[in-house]
Every structure is written in structure tokens, then in C-alpha cells.
């Protein structure tokens, strides 16, 4: 007997990449302009030039749509550099953090999202699992390499180390809204390196 070929059922939804991209851009624009609380599926669809059904074919709710878009955007800017030295890797991470936090749209989205998380624990948890944990996993890869090279002690507390790397940049750029001078990231890399008791290979 011949093999029956499976066919896509008539009427099945085919998710077009260009439509998904238009929706993604619309979500980022709406978040930057109106914030999470006022964002609506209708407004996103209107800005993207699609029907609201195009959104619901991709995500079942506003929260899942927003988190999926922000996770994709944020992970694209997360790097696990492998320069061969912990200091070089730290500089790579710090530069990618600065790029993420100073992005024209995301720099407006993040403060609003943080405030929304205070009011809504469900949003805070979604941000943590969709964005925070994956980005920290990327950073942990860099620390693990440093341990393997002998630049960090085997008992290094990764959770503490990841906080130490990211917190100063977040505080300076997102909370204080202060500029990062040309040598700020270089100096910060040295401070973090000393705090982590980094050792040459």
C-alpha cells in the first residue's frame, strides 16, 4: 500500500512571518507609548494593520502576547561572550546590558512593567519566568566557563554574582537615569571582578 501524505487541513491557520513581525513591532510601540495597563489587543491589531483574530491565533491573551514579544526581544540582546577571559566576558555582558536598558523603546517599557509587577504579582511572575530566568541562564554560562578556566572559585555563588553584575547597570541607567560615561563599564568590570575574587587563568 502507498503511504498516505499528511496535508494541512483546509482552513487551518498559517502564521505568516511578516504578520508576526508587524504585530511584534506594534506590541513594542504600544507598550512604549501607553504602558502595559492601557495596552489592548484592539490597539495592537489596529497598529499592525491586521484583524484581532491574527493576534489570538498566536497568543491566547494579552499577557502571553506581551511576554512572548518581550522575551524574544530581550533574549536577542542577551549574550554569553567567550573572549577567553572573565574580564572580557564581563565587558561583553555589561555592554549588552547597556544596549538592552537604553534601547529607545525598552527604556520606556521597563519602568512601567516594573511598576505593573508591583501592582500585579501575576505580571511580576510572568516577567521573571519569561525574561529574567532565561537571561540569567545566559549569564550563568559565562560564569561556568570562568570556573572551568580557574578564574573563579568552584564554590562561586552564581545567584549573587549575577545580581552583582546586572544591578549597578540597571540602577544607574533605569533608576537613576544617569549616563554611563565612556569608562564606566570598564571600571565596573574591574569592580565586579575583584568582588567575585576572579583569578587569572
C-alpha positions in Angstrom: 0.0 0.0 0.0 1.2 3.5 -0.7 2.0 5.9 2.1 -0.7 8.5 2.7 0.7 12.0 2.7 -0.5 14.3 5.5 -1.9 17.5 4.3 -2.7 20.7 6.2 -6.4 20.7 6.8 -8.4 23.1 4.7 -8.9 26.3 6.6 -6.0 25.7 9.0 -4.2 28.9 10.2 -0.9 29.5 8.6 1.1 32.0 10.7 2.9 34.3 8.3 6.3 35.6 9.5 5.7 39.1 8.1 2.4 39.4 10.0 4.0 38.2 13.2 6.8 40.8 12.8 4.3 43.6 12.3 2.4 42.5 15.4 5.6 42.3 17.4 6.6 45.8 16.4 3.1 47.1 17.2 3.3 45.5 20.7 6.6 47.2 21.4 5.3 50.6 20.2 2.1 50.3 22.2 3.9 49.3 25.3 6.3 52.2 24.9 3.5 54.7 24.3 0.7 53.6 26.6 2.1 51.1 29.0 1.0 47.6 29.9 -2.2 48.6 31.8 -3.7 50.6 28.9 -2.5 48.3 26.1 -5.3 46.5 24.3 -5.4 43.7 21.7 -7.6 46.1 19.6 -5.0 48.8 19.6 -2.2 46.4 18.7 -4.2 44.9 15.9 -5.0 48.3 14.5 -1.4 49.5 14.7 -0.2 46.3 13.0 -2.8 46.6 10.3 -4.3 43.1 11.0 -7.5 41.7 12.4 -7.7 40.9 16.1 -8.0 37.2 15.2 -4.4 37.3 13.9 -3.3 38.0 17.5 -5.4 35.3 19.1 -4.2 32.8 16.6 -0.7 33.4 18.1 -1.4 34.1 21.8 -4.5 33.4 23.9 -4.2 36.5 26.0 -2.7 40.0 26.2 -0.3 38.9 28.9 1.0 36.0 27.0 1.4 38.1 23.9 3.3 40.8 25.7 5.6 38.3 27.5 6.4 36.4 24.3 7.3 39.6 22.4 9.4 41.0 25.3 11.1 37.6 25.8 12.1 37.4 22.2 13.4 41.0 22.2 15.3 40.6 25.4 16.9 37.3 24.6 18.1 38.6 21.3 20.1 41.2 23.3 21.4 38.7 25.8 24.9 37.5 25.1 27.2 34.8 26.5 30.6 36.1 25.2 33.5 33.7 25.2 36.5 36.0 25.0 38.8 33.6 26.8 39.0 35.8 30.0 36.4 36.6 32.6 37.1 40.3 32.3 36.5 40.2 28.6 33.3 38.2 29.1 32.1 40.6 31.8 32.6 43.6 29.5 30.6 41.8 26.8 27.7 41.2 29.2 27.8 44.8 30.5 27.8 46.2 27.0 24.8 44.1 26.1 23.0 45.1 29.3 23.5 48.8 28.4 22.2 48.2 24.9 19.1 46.5 26.3 18.4 49.0 29.0 18.9 52.1 26.8 17.0 50.8 23.8 14.7 53.7 22.7 11.5 51.7 23.3 12.6 49.2 26.0 13.9 52.0 28.2 10.3 53.3 28.3 8.7 49.9 28.7 10.8 48.5 31.6 9.9 51.1 34.3 6.2 50.7 33.5 6.5 46.9 33.6 8.3 47.0 36.9 5.6 49.2 38.4 2.9 46.9 36.9 4.6 44.0 38.6 4.3 45.7 42.0 0.6 46.0 41.5 0.1 42.7 39.8 2.1 39.7 41.2 1.0 37.6 38.2 2.7 40.0 35.8 5.8 40.0 38.0 6.0 36.2 37.9 5.5 36.2 34.2 8.3 38.7 33.7 10.6 36.6 35.9 9.9 33.4 34.1 9.8 34.7 30.5 12.6 37.3 30.7 14.6 37.2 34.0 15.3 33.5 34.2 16.4 33.0 30.6 18.7 36.0 30.7 20.2 34.8 33.9 20.8 31.4 32.4 22.8 33.0 29.6 24.9 34.9 32.2 25.4 31.7 34.2 27.0 30.1 31.1 29.7 32.8 31.3 30.4 32.2 35.0 30.5 28.5 34.5 33.2 28.9 31.8 35.2 31.1 34.2 35.1 28.4 36.9 36.2 25.8 34.3 39.2 28.1 33.4 40.1 28.5 37.0 39.3 32.2 37.1 36.5 31.8 39.7 36.4 29.5 42.7 34.3 26.4 42.2 32.0 27.4 45.1 31.1 30.8 43.5 27.6 31.8 44.3 26.1 32.3 40.8 22.9 33.9 42.0 24.8 36.5 44.0 27.3 37.0 41.1 24.6 37.6 38.5 22.9 40.2 40.8 26.2 41.9 41.2 26.9 42.1 37.5 23.5 43.4 36.5 22.3 45.5 39.4 24.7 48.5 39.1 23.9 49.0 35.4 20.2 48.7 36.0 20.3 51.1 38.9 22.4 53.7 37.1 20.6 53.6 33.7 17.0 52.7 34.6 16.5 54.0 38.2 18.9 57.0 38.4 18.6 57.7 34.7 22.3 58.7 34.9 24.6 58.5 31.8 27.2 55.8 31.6 30.5 57.6 31.0 32.9 56.2 28.4 35.0 54.3 31.1 32.0 53.4 33.3 31.6 49.8 32.1 35.4 49.2 32.1 35.6 50.4 35.7 32.6 48.4 36.7 34.0 45.2 35.1 37.1 45.6 37.3 35.0 46.2 40.5 32.9 43.1 39.8 36.0 41.1 39.0 37.5 42.0 42.4 34.2 41.3 44.2 34.0 37.9 42.6 37.6 37.2 43.6 38.4 36.5 40.0 41.8 34.9 39.3 43.9 34.8 36.1 43.7 31.6 34.1 
